[in-house]
Amino acid sequence: MPDIRTILIVKLSAMGDVVHALPVVPYLRKAAPDAEIHWAVDTRFAELLAGNPGIAKVVPLPIREWKGRMGSPATWREARKAAETLRGGKYDLAIDLQGNIKSGVVTYLSGAPLRYGFPREAARERQNLWFTNRHPPAVEEDLHVTRKILRVASAPFGGTFAAEELRGEVVNTTAETEAASLLLAEALPGAFPRLVLHPGTTWNTKRMDIAFWADTVRLVRDAFPRLGVFLSWGTGKEREECLAIRYLAVRGVALLPRLGYKELAAVYRACGHMIGPDTGPLHLAAVVGAKTVSVFRGSDGRYAAPVGPDHRFFQAPLPCTACQIKGDKVCPRDAECRATIKAAEVAAAMAEFLAGSGAASTGGKAP
């Protein structure tokens, strides 16, 4: 292996995918302690990487904006300038952890002589292989996405890693932490314990009914009468959904304002507990240390759910579960699939986490 002085991580989007890749940073810090690590990311998600002590430079790229005005001369000027910036990094190694055409182009434009990426059977888009020149073989035992990512990132350094010892990091400033504490205290004064619910997600086959979430909240509150539940959201549709949940849950539920990623991270850290479907905020909550209970239907919990003793996921038990029917598409068995996961099961799992964290089920005082 030649001397590695500068490394470019390429993981452009989306929110949850960027979070899944964060353990690569502490891995590289150990594997190449003298190397400088940069990260190329879609501008929308650059905030997640700000302040990370293992990343020397974040390279934000307005990929989505460029896509929306592909034929514009301004787009091509900006893209050329971005390519020059990438070349200026003089990277010895680039690691494509996304596996599609967009990430492949960015990896190629880095100019790195060593460009590692996923093998053909694991890449999201096979054309990605045109832009990378090292493809470590996939390992069948790597079921979880973070293990697959670490397999590629570790290949230049021998291919071994201890995933359970590698924790990603999203850094909050003191001001962000204090603002989150104040926001929660003002929204539901005296509430304890605290729980975040983020019901929104981008696939119909990941969603659950409003009544399901409201029932889950009520059941957890039965065990913890002073429970404070905070609803987070990202779109207008998700906000309306949260308002309906708050109405059905009756009391002890507050709607959060729309928050940026770092603000959300601070709120999730302060609450310490999260329930939701497979969605970016779920993974953000897990990486900042919140205990999570999650619901998986159209996606595979074995592949994407937070792992470890502080996390539990429920997978729809139908034979067609993890169908990967994406976006607005509707599965003909959608209602049946939703009905297989019970609010009582999710509530019981979260109540167990809350009790283990020292919350009194009879509504004792906050510490």
C-alpha positions as CSV (number, residue, x, y, z in Angstrom):
1,M,0.0,0.0,0.0
2,P,1.5,3.4,-1.0
3,D,1.7,6.3,1.4
4,I,-1.8,7.6,2.0
5,R,-1.8,11.3,3.0
6,T,-5.2,12.5,1.8
7,I,-8.5,10.5,1.6
8,L,-11.8,11.5,0.1
9,I,-14.9,9.9,1.3
10,V,-17.8,10.1,-1.3
11,K,-21.2,9.7,0.3
12,L,-23.5,12.3,-1.2
13,S,-27.0,11.6,0.2
14,A,-29.5,11.0,1.7
15,M,-29.7,11.9,5.3
16,G,-29.9,8.3,6.7
17,D,-27.3,7.1,4.2
18,V,-24.8,9.7,5.3
19,V,-25.4,8.8,9.0
20,H,-24.9,5.1,8.2
21,A,-21.5,5.9,6.7
22,L,-20.3,8.0,9.7
23,P,-18.4,5.0,11.4
24,V,-16.0,5.1,8.5
25,V,-14.4,8.3,10.0
26,P,-13.2,6.7,13.2
27,Y,-12.1,3.6,11.2
28,L,-9.9,5.7,8.9
29,R,-8.6,7.7,11.8
30,K,-7.2,4.5,13.3
31,A,-6.2,2.8,10.0
32,A,-4.5,5.9,8.6
33,P,-3.8,8.2,11.6
34,D,-1.5,10.6,9.6
35,A,-4.0,11.0,6.7
36,E,-6.2,14.0,6.2
37,I,-9.8,13.0,5.6
38,H,-12.2,15.0,3.4
39,W,-15.9,14.2,2.7
40,A,-17.8,15.0,-0.5
41,V,-21.5,15.4,0.3
42,D,-24.7,16.9,-1.2
43,T,-24.9,20.5,0.1
44,R,-28.2,19.6,1.8
45,F,-26.5,17.2,4.2
46,A,-23.2,19.0,4.8
47,E,-24.5,20.3,8.1
48,L,-24.4,16.7,9.5
49,L,-20.7,16.6,9.1
50,A,-19.9,20.1,10.5
51,G,-17.6,20.1,13.5
52,N,-16.7,16.4,13.2
53,P,-13.2,16.2,14.6
54,G,-12.2,13.4,12.3
55,I,-13.0,15.3,9.1
56,A,-10.5,17.9,8.0
57,K,-12.7,19.3,5.2
58,V,-16.3,19.0,4.0
59,V,-16.7,19.3,0.2
60,P,-20.4,20.4,-0.3
61,L,-21.8,19.8,-3.8
62,P,-25.3,21.1,-4.8
63,I,-26.1,17.9,-6.6
64,R,-29.9,18.3,-6.4
65,E,-29.8,21.9,-7.5
66,W,-27.6,21.0,-10.5
67,K,-30.0,18.2,-11.5
68,G,-32.9,20.7,-11.5
69,R,-31.1,23.0,-14.0
70,M,-29.0,20.6,-15.9
71,G,-28.9,22.6,-19.2
72,S,-28.0,25.9,-17.6
73,P,-24.6,27.4,-18.4
74,A,-24.3,28.4,-14.8
75,T,-24.6,24.8,-13.8
76,W,-21.8,23.7,-16.0
77,R,-19.6,26.6,-14.7
78,E,-20.3,25.6,-11.1
79,A,-19.6,21.9,-11.9
80,R,-16.3,22.7,-13.6
81,K,-15.3,24.8,-10.5
82,A,-16.3,21.9,-8.3
83,A,-14.2,19.5,-10.3
84,E,-11.2,21.9,-10.0
85,T,-11.8,21.9,-6.2
86,L,-11.8,18.2,-6.1
87,R,-8.6,17.9,-8.2
88,G,-7.0,20.5,-5.9
89,G,-7.4,18.1,-3.0
90,K,-4.6,15.9,-4.5
91,Y,-6.2,12.8,-3.1
92,D,-4.2,9.6,-2.8
93,L,-7.3,7.6,-2.1
94,A,-11.0,8.1,-2.9
95,I,-13.7,5.8,-1.4
96,D,-17.1,5.7,-3.1
97,L,-19.6,4.6,-0.4
98,Q,-22.7,5.3,-2.4
99,G,-22.3,3.2,-5.6
100,N,-24.4,5.1,-8.1
101,I,-23.4,7.1,-11.2
102,K,-23.4,10.5,-9.4
103,S,-21.0,9.3,-6.7
104,G,-18.9,7.5,-9.3
105,V,-18.4,10.7,-11.3
106,V,-17.4,12.6,-8.2
107,T,-15.0,9.9,-7.2
108,Y,-13.4,9.9,-10.7
109,L,-13.2,13.7,-10.8
110,S,-11.2,13.6,-7.5
111,G,-8.2,12.5,-9.5
112,A,-7.3,9.9,-6.9
113,P,-5.1,7.1,-8.4
114,L,-6.8,4.6,-6.0
115,R,-10.6,4.7,-6.3
116,Y,-12.4,2.1,-4.2
117,G,-16.0,1.2,-4.7
118,F,-18.6,-1.5,-4.4
119,P,-18.4,-4.7,-6.5
120,R,-20.9,-5.2,-9.3
121,E,-23.3,-7.2,-7.2
122,A,-23.4,-4.6,-4.5
123,A,-23.4,-1.3,-6.4
124,R,-26.7,0.6,-6.7
125,E,-26.0,1.3,-10.3
126,R,-23.7,-0.9,-12.3
127,Q,-22.3,2.0,-14.3
128,N,-20.7,3.1,-11.1
129,L,-17.9,0.6,-11.8
130,W,-16.8,2.7,-14.8
131,F,-15.5,5.3,-12.4
132,T,-13.8,3.2,-9.7
133,N,-10.8,0.9,-10.1
134,R,-10.7,-1.2,-7.0
135,H,-13.7,-3.4,-6.1
136,P,-13.2,-5.5,-3.0
137,P,-15.5,-8.6,-3.0
138,A,-18.7,-8.5,-1.0
139,V,-19.0,-10.7,2.1
140,E,-22.2,-12.7,2.6
141,E,-22.2,-12.1,6.3
142,D,-22.3,-8.3,5.9
143,L,-26.1,-7.9,6.1
144,H,-26.2,-4.4,7.5
145,V,-25.4,-1.4,5.3
146,T,-22.8,-0.1,7.7
147,R,-20.9,-3.3,7.5
148,K,-21.0,-3.2,3.7
149,I,-19.7,0.3,3.8
150,L,-16.9,-0.5,6.2
151,R,-16.0,-3.5,4.0
152,V,-15.2,-1.1,1.1
153,A,-13.5,1.5,3.3
154,S,-11.3,-1.0,5.0
155,A,-10.2,-2.8,1.8
156,P,-7.1,-0.5,1.3
157,F,-5.9,-1.2,4.8
158,G,-6.3,-5.0,5.0
159,G,-10.1,-5.4,5.0
160,T,-10.7,-6.1,8.7
161,F,-12.7,-4.0,11.1
162,A,-14.6,-4.2,14.4
163,A,-18.0,-2.6,13.6
164,E,-19.2,-2.8,17.1
165,E,-16.3,-0.6,18.2
166,L,-16.9,2.1,15.6
167,R,-19.4,4.8,16.4
168,G,-20.4,7.6,14.1
169,E,-20.7,11.2,15.4
170,V,-22.8,14.2,14.8
171,V,-21.5,17.1,16.8
172,N,-23.6,19.7,18.6
173,T,-22.3,23.0,19.8
174,T,-23.0,24.2,23.4
175,A,-25.4,26.8,22.0
176,E,-27.4,24.1,20.0
177,T,-27.5,21.9,23.1
178,E,-28.8,24.7,25.3
179,A,-31.4,25.8,22.7
180,A,-32.7,22.2,22.5
181,S,-33.1,22.0,26.3
182,L,-34.9,25.3,26.4
183,L,-37.2,24.3,23.5
184,L,-38.3,21.1,25.2
185,A,-38.7,22.7,28.6
186,E,-40.9,25.4,27.2
187,A,-43.0,23.1,25.0
188,L,-43.9,20.7,27.8
189,P,-42.8,22.0,31.2
190,G,-42.1,19.3,33.8
191,A,-42.5,16.4,31.4
192,F,-40.5,13.3,32.2
193,P,-39.4,11.1,30.6
194,R,-39.2,12.5,27.1
195,L,-39.8,10.7,23.9
196,V,-39.6,11.8,20.2
197,L,-41.9,10.5,17.6
198,H,-41.1,11.1,13.9
199,P,-43.8,9.4,11.8
200,G,-42.9,10.8,8.4
201,T,-41.0,8.9,5.7
202,T,-40.6,9.1,2.0
203,W,-42.0,5.6,1.0
204,N,-45.7,4.7,1.3
205,T,-44.5,1.2,2.2
206,K,-42.7,2.5,5.2
207,R,-45.5,4.5,6.7
208,M,-47.9,3.6,9.5
209,D,-51.4,4.9,10.1
210,I,-51.9,8.0,12.3
211,A,-54.1,6.0,14.6
212,F,-51.2,3.5,15.1
213,W,-48.8,6.2,16.3
214,A,-51.5,7.8,18.5
215,D,-52.3,4.4,20.1
216,T,-48.6,3.8,20.7
217,V,-48.2,7.2,22.4
218,R,-51.2,6.6,24.7
219,L,-50.0,3.1,25.7
220,V,-46.5,4.4,26.6
221,R,-48.1,7.2,28.5
222,D,-50.3,4.7,30.5
223,A,-47.0,3.4,31.9
224,F,-45.4,6.8,32.4
225,P,-48.2,9.4,33.2
226,R,-45.8,12.4,33.1
227,L,-44.4,11.4,29.7
228,G,-43.6,14.2,27.3
229,V,-43.9,13.3,23.6
230,F,-42.4,15.6,20.9
231,L,-43.4,15.3,17.3
232,S,-40.7,16.1,14.7
233,W,-41.4,16.6,11.0
234,G,-39.8,17.8,7.8
235,T,-42.5,18.6,5.2
236,G,-46.0,20.2,5.2
237,K,-47.6,16.8,4.8
238,E,-45.6,15.4,7.8
239,R,-46.7,18.4,9.9
240,E,-50.3,17.7,9.2
241,E,-49.8,14.1,10.1
242,C,-48.2,15.2,13.4
243,L,-51.1,17.5,14.2
244,A,-53.6,14.6,13.7
245,I,-51.5,12.4,16.0
246,R,-51.4,15.1,18.7
247,Y,-55.2,15.5,18.4
248,L,-55.8,11.8,18.9
249,A,-53.2,11.4,21.6
250,V,-55.1,14.1,23.6
251,R,-52.4,15.3,26.1
252,G,-48.7,15.4,26.8
253,V,-47.8,15.8,23.1
254,A,-46.1,18.9,21.6
255,L,-45.4,19.7,18.0
256,L,-41.9,20.8,17.4
257,P,-41.1,23.6,15.0
258,R,-39.3,22.7,11.8
259,L,-35.7,22.2,12.7
260,G,-32.4,21.9,10.9
261,Y,-30.4,18.7,11.1
262,K,-28.1,19.8,13.9
263,E,-31.1,21.2,15.8
264,L,-32.9,17.9,15.4
265,A,-29.7,16.1,16.6
266,A,-29.6,18.3,19.8
267,V,-33.3,17.6,20.5
268,Y,-33.0,13.9,19.9
269,R,-30.0,13.8,22.2
270,A,-31.8,15.7,24.9
271,C,-34.9,13.4,24.7
272,G,-32.9,10.2,24.6
273,H,-35.7,8.1,23.1
274,M,-37.2,7.9,19.7
275,I,-39.9,5.9,17.9
276,G,-40.6,5.9,14.2
277,P,-40.4,4.1,10.8
278,D,-37.3,3.7,8.7
279,T,-36.4,7.3,8.1
280,G,-33.4,9.6,8.2
281,P,-34.3,11.2,11.6
282,L,-34.5,7.7,13.1
283,H,-30.9,7.0,12.2
284,L,-29.9,10.5,13.3
285,A,-31.4,9.9,16.7
286,A,-29.5,6.6,17.0
287,V,-26.2,8.1,16.2
288,V,-26.5,10.8,18.8
289,G,-27.3,8.2,21.5
290,A,-31.0,8.0,21.7
291,K,-32.6,4.6,22.3
292,T,-34.9,3.7,19.4
293,V,-37.8,1.5,18.6
294,S,-38.6,1.4,14.9
295,V,-41.0,-0.1,12.4
296,F,-39.9,-1.7,9.1
297,R,-42.2,-2.8,6.3
298,G,-41.1,-2.0,2.7
299,S,-37.5,-1.8,3.8
300,D,-35.3,-4.4,5.6
301,G,-34.5,-3.8,9.2
302,R,-31.6,-6.3,9.0
303,Y,-30.1,-4.0,6.4
304,A,-30.8,-0.6,7.8
305,A,-32.1,-0.6,11.4
306,P,-30.1,0.9,14.3
307,V,-28.1,-1.9,15.9
308,G,-27.1,-2.7,19.5
309,P,-28.8,-3.3,22.8
310,D,-30.3,0.2,22.9
311,H,-32.3,-0.4,19.7
312,R,-35.1,-2.6,18.6
313,F,-37.0,-2.9,15.3
314,F,-40.2,-4.7,14.3
315,Q,-40.3,-6.1,10.8
316,A,-43.7,-6.9,9.1
317,P,-43.9,-10.7,9.1
318,L,-45.4,-11.1,5.6
319,P,-43.5,-13.3,3.1
320,C,-43.1,-10.2,0.9
321,T,-41.7,-7.9,3.7
322,A,-38.8,-5.7,2.7
323,C,-40.4,-5.5,-0.8
324,Q,-38.5,-2.3,-1.7
325,I,-41.5,-0.7,-3.3
326,K,-40.4,2.9,-3.2
327,G,-41.8,6.4,-3.2
328,D,-45.4,7.0,-3.8
329,K,-46.1,3.5,-5.2
330,V,-48.8,1.6,-3.3
331,C,-48.5,-2.1,-2.6
332,P,-51.9,-4.0,-3.0
333,R,-51.2,-5.6,0.4
334,D,-50.3,-2.4,2.2
335,A,-53.2,-2.4,4.7
336,E,-52.6,-6.0,5.5
337,C,-48.9,-5.3,6.0
338,R,-49.5,-2.4,8.3
339,A,-51.9,-4.5,10.4
340,T,-49.2,-7.0,11.2
341,I,-47.3,-4.6,13.5
342,K,-49.1,-3.8,16.7
343,A,-49.0,-0.5,18.6
344,A,-48.9,-2.5,21.9
345,E,-45.7,-4.3,20.8
346,V,-43.9,-1.0,19.9
347,A,-45.2,0.7,23.1
348,A,-44.0,-2.2,25.3
349,A,-40.5,-2.1,23.8
350,M,-40.2,1.6,24.3
351,A,-41.6,1.3,27.9
352,E,-38.8,-1.2,28.6
353,F,-36.2,1.3,27.4
354,L,-37.7,4.1,29.4
355,A,-37.8,2.0,32.6
356,G,-34.2,0.9,32.1
357,S,-33.2,4.6,31.8
358,G,-34.6,5.3,35.3
359,A,-38.0,6.7,34.4
360,A,-40.5,5.9,37.1
361,S,-43.6,4.3,35.7
362,T,-45.7,6.1,38.4
363,G,-44.7,9.5,37.1
364,G,-41.8,10.4,39.5
365,K,-40.0,13.7,39.4
366,A,-37.5,14.4,36.7
367,P,-33.9,14.0,37.8
